[in-house]
Amino acid sequence: MSENQDNKRYALHTRWWVSVLLAIVCYSTLKYLVPELHSANPTLGKLIEAAPYFAPIVTIPLLLLAAKQLYDTDRPNNKDGEKEDAENGRQD
């Protein structure tokens, strides 16, 4: 890949913190805000009652996605230390 493509790919994967913030918002909403709602519909009322139990189920995949995105931001060095050798002025 060219250096420009590497930079674009790297820039796309640096958004791991968005997933973390989204996880926090989803958890807070499902755990604390949704139970405060009141509905005349009995089916919707049961979903509202169950929302706090769904909070970790929704949050955990978002945090796993954030961990994957953070892991993907590491730029791997070339194999066999070629990058380090080039920086030190060594050539084989």
Buried (B, 14 or more C-beta within 10 A) or exposed (E): EEEEEEEEEEEEBEEBEEBBEBBEEBBEEBBEEBEEEEEEEEEEEEEBEEBBEBBEEBBEEBBEBBEEBBEBBEEEEEEEEEEEEEEEEEEE
